[in-house]
Amino acid sequence: MRSSMAYRMSQKTWVTDISPRVENILGFVEPYRDPYGVRAEWEGVICISDPDETSRLKELVDNSTRFIRMLPWAVPGENDGKGPFEANCFQAPNFTIVHALPGKLRIYLIDIRETCGLKNIVFANRMSANNNPSRPCHYVHPSDFKSFRGCNHVIRLIVTAIHELLGHGTGKLLTETASGTYNFERDNLPVNPLTGKAIETWYKPGQTWTIIYYAYLHVGVEGIMALHSFNAQDQTWGQPHARANFAILKHLLLDSDGAMTVEHDPAAKTVHVRIERSKMSSHLKPSWG
């Protein structure tokens, strides 16, 4: 049985398994092959870590904080020089070089990264394939061809390491994690480095950086639109999907303790589906099942 919650729990277990001698990857990983960039591929890999090659990245990881202080939004003297847009304690990723079949891999969900940490795995033998003499080398002038091919696989490894460490490993979502509790100083708002002014918005309790809120809203709207397929005189449905959509809407209206409501204004002749953001996790999700 498919379960997103079970997958999330497996990710927490996987990301906290630091530097195992035998690494494993099992799950939906990257969506790059999907034209819509949504559907991820299932991958199952067992690989052996290479401690000698992994140690080469240790100095880069150990100096993470020093590099973060050089980022454009860093503020000297605040948060150890990292500024308000970084976590107080930077969780350097577990960086491991292994030998297996795919290329580079990073698996984590944003909230898991911020609470449990993250892992990066580089498949060294796949990266080394870029140094294959028979591999084509496009867009490089013949005068640079030989030297470029000789060092490009090393450059690719360095760029990948920096990208994973600083590109994905830094920054935090400014959030009111609970009513009156913030992960930043509410009385001393961070300054937006692009505008030079204090920030004006942040995530509120129940809000999310994904489309969950609008997914619930979509379900409600679809449930209302389904009534077009209902014959009130005969009390019959003309379309089974519409009947199912209305059944889901009715269940959420009755079972979510006001997390989803329908507002009807007879005078204005309007009908609106409303979602209470603060009850999405506590009421809508359990009601949804």
N, C-alpha and C positions, 0 to 999 in steps of 0.2 A: 504494500500500500504506500502511495506517495505521501510524504509528510514534510512540509517545509520546516516545521518545528524540529523534527528529527534531524533534518539536514543541518539546521542552525546549531543544534547541540553537537553534532559531529564536528562542525567547524571549530567550535570552542575547544573541544578535546584535541583536535588536530593542531590548532595554533599554539596551544600550551605545551605540546610535546616538543621540547626544545632540543635541537641538534641530535636527533636519533641517528644511530649508525646506519640503520635501514629505514629509509623514508618511504612513505606511501602517499598516494593521491587517489582519492576515490570520490567522484561526484561530478556535477555539472560545473564546468570551469569557464571557458571563454566563449563569448558570442560572436567572435570576429567573422566566422564563416556565414553567419546569418545575414541576409541582405538588410533586414530591419535592425540588426544589432541587438536582438532581444533573446532569442533562443540559444542557450549555451549547449556546448557539446559535452557528452558524458565521457570522462576519461578515467581509466584505472591504470595506475603505474606503480611498480615497485622499483626502487632505485637505491643505489649504494652511495653514501656520502664520501667525499674526498677530503679528508682533514687538511692535507697540505694545501690544496687549492683554496679551501674555505678560509684558512688562516690569512690568506692574502687580502681578504676583504675585511678582516677584523679591525685593522687600523682605521679604515674608512668608517666603519660602524662606531668605533670607540670615540671618534671625533665628531659625531653627529651634532652635538650641541654647538660646537664651534662653527660648523657650517651653517646651522640654523640662524645664528646671530648675524650672518652675512646676508640673509634674505631681506627683500625690500620692506617688509612690514615689521621687521624686528625693531624694538625700541630699547636703546641703551639704558641700563639701570632698572628696567622693569621685567619681572619674571626671568631673572638671571640673564637679561639681555636678549631674550627671545621675543618679548613683546606679548600683548594680550591675546593675540590670535593663535597662540600655541599653548599646548597643554603644559601645566606646571612641571610635570615630570615627563620628559620625552621617552617614549617606549621604543627604543631602538629595535628594529625588526631582527628576527632570527634569520641570518643570511647563510644559506648552505649551498655548496656546489656539489652536484651529484652527477652520476652517469646513468642515463636511460635514453629513451627514444625522442620525446618531444623537445621543445626549446626552452623558453623562460616561462616561469609560472608564478603567479601571485593569487592566492585564494583568501578572500576574507570579505565580510560584510562590514559596512562603515561602523555600525554600532558595536560590533564585535571587536573591530580594530581598536576602538576607543576604550573598551572595557577589559579586553583580554590580550591585546597585542596583535601582531601580525607576523607572518612568515613569508620569506622570499626564497624561491628555489631556482637556481640556474642549472640547466642541463648542459654540462660542459661539453660532452661529446657532440651535442647538437650545435652548440655555438662554434665548435671547432670545424664543423662542416663548412662554415663560411670561408675557411682557408683552403678548401679543396681546389687544386689547380685546374680541374676540369669544369669548375663552376663558372658560368658567365659573369662578366663584370661590366655592366652597362654604364654609359654616360661618363666614363673616365678616359681622359686623353691617353693615347698610347705611351707618351713620355712618363706618365705617372702610374701606368698600369701595374708594373711589377712591384713597385714599392707599396702601392696602395693595397694590393692583394696580400702582401706579406704582413701587414699590420692591422688590416681592417677588422679581423676577428677579435683582436685585443681591444681596439677602440670600441667595438660593439659591446663587449663585456663591461668596459668602464662606463659607457653611457647608460647601459641597462642598470648597473648598480646604482649610479647617481639618481637615475629616474625613479627607481623603486624606493630608495632611501628617502629622498627629499620630495620627489613628486607625489608619492602616495603616502609617505610616512609622516608628513608635517601638516600643520593646520588643524583647527578644531571648529566644530559647529557651535556658534554662540547660542546657548539654550537656557531657557527657564525650565530646569529639569523637574521641578515641582512648584506648587504655588508659593511664590516668594523666595525660591531657591534658584540661584543662577550659577553658571560656571564661569562667570566674569564679574567684575565689580560693577554692580548696578548704580552705585552712587558716583562712579568714576568711569563713565562709558568709554570703551576703546574708540580711538580715532581712526576713521576710515582713511587708509593711506592714499586712496584715489581722490577723495574730496577734501581731505584735511579737516573734516568735521566729524563730530561724534556720530556713532552709528544710531540709526533710528529704528531698526527692526531686528528681531531675533526670533528663534523658534520658541513657541509657547508650549505649555504642557499639552500633550495630546497631538501636537502638530508633528509632522514627519517630513523628511526631505525626499520622500518618494511620492507616488501618486495614490497612496492609500485613501486619503480623504476623498479624492475625486472618484476613486473606484467605488466607494460606498455610495457617493452621490449618483454615480452612473446606475447602480443597481436600483436605487429609488426611482430615478427617472424612467428606466426601462419598465419598472413595475407599473407606473402610471400610464405610460404609453401602451402597455399591454391591454388596457381596457378598450382600446379601439377594436380589438379582436373579440370582445365579449358581447354576446347578444342578450341584452337585458330581458327581452320579452320571452325568449326561449330558455334563458339561463344556461346557455351553452357557449363554449369557447371554439372559435374558428381556427385557432393555431395553438398547438401544444406548447411551443416555446413561450408564447405569450402567457399562457396559463401558469407555467412554471415561474416566469418572472414575477407575476402578480402574487403567487404563493410565497415567494421569497420576501417580497416587499411586505406582505401582510404579517408574516412571521416576525420580521424585524420591528415592525411597528408595535406589535403586541408584546414582544419579548425583550426589547432593548432598553426599557425604562426611560424612554424619551430621548435616547441617543439618535434615533431617526424619527422624524415627524413629517407630517404633510399639512401645510397651511393652505386653507381655502378662504378666499375673500369673495363672497357672492356678489358684492357690489362692484368690485373691480373685475370680476370674472377671471381670477387668477388662481392657479394652483402651484405651490412651490414645495419642493422636497428640501428639508433642512437637516443638517448633520451637526450634532453637538461634538465639536472636536475633542473636548476634554473627556468624553465617554467612549471614544473609539476603541481604545485598548481594553478598558475595564468592562464595557457593556456590549458594544457591537461585535468585537472579535469573539467573545465567548458565545454570543447568540448565533453568530454565523457558524461556529463549530470548526 
